[in-house]
Amino acid sequence: MTALLDKLKGTLSSALEMVLWLVSLMTLLQVLFGDSFVMFFGIDILGNIGSLVTQFGNEGLVGIIAAGVVAYLIVRK
């Protein structure tokens, strides 16, 4: 049973890493190409990230703690 959970954890970790690389690449492309990127792909990455940061900020101390937990979960190995 633990082998199955370890395999699942590895798979989910790999998937999260790929998603983070994709978000990073799309953020870079939006910075480089601006509104052309938004019109072509139909997604505003920088606007979504800004909205997420605003939501964390509006929650005060709970938002800061939640942002810290999310950052820890993404960065840990």
N, C-alpha and C positions, 0 to 999 in steps of 0.2 A: 504493500500500500504506500509506503514512504517513497519507493522508487517512482511510482506513478505521480505522486505529488511533486517530487523533485523535477521530473520531466515536464510536468505542467507549468511549474514555476519557471523553469528555463525557457519554455516556449513563450510564456506571457512576457517574460523579461526581454526576450529578443524582439517580440512584437512591439513592446513599448519603446525600445531603442530605435526601431525602424520608424515609428511614428514621430519620435522626437527629431530624427534626422530629416524627415519629410517636412515638418513644421519649420525647422531651421532653414532648409533650402527654400521653401516658399516665402519665408520672411525675407531672406536675402533677395530673392527675385522681386518681391514687391518693393523693397527699398531701391533696387536698381531701376526698375521699370515703372514704378508709380501707378498711376491710374490705368495705364495700358494693361497691367497685370490683372487688376481688379475686373476690368471689362472682359478680358480674355477668359479668365478662370471663373469669374463670378463669385469670388470669395475675397473678403477683406481681412487678411490675417492680422495686420497691425491694428485695425479697428477692433477685432475680436479680442486680441491680447489686451488692448487698452481697456475694453469693457470688463474683462475678467479682473484686471488689477483694480479698477474702480469698485467693483463689487466687493473684493476683499477689503479694500480701504474703507468702504462704507460700514463695514461690520465692526470696526474698532478693534479691540484687543482680540476678540474671537476670530476676526478675519486675519489678523497677523499670525495668530497661532495656527490657523488652518493653512495659511500660505506656507508657513514653516514646515508643517507636517507634509504637505504636498511636495515641497522642494526636497525634503529629506527622503521621501519615498522614491522620487525620481533619481536622485543623485547616488543613493546608497548602492553598494555592490553586493 
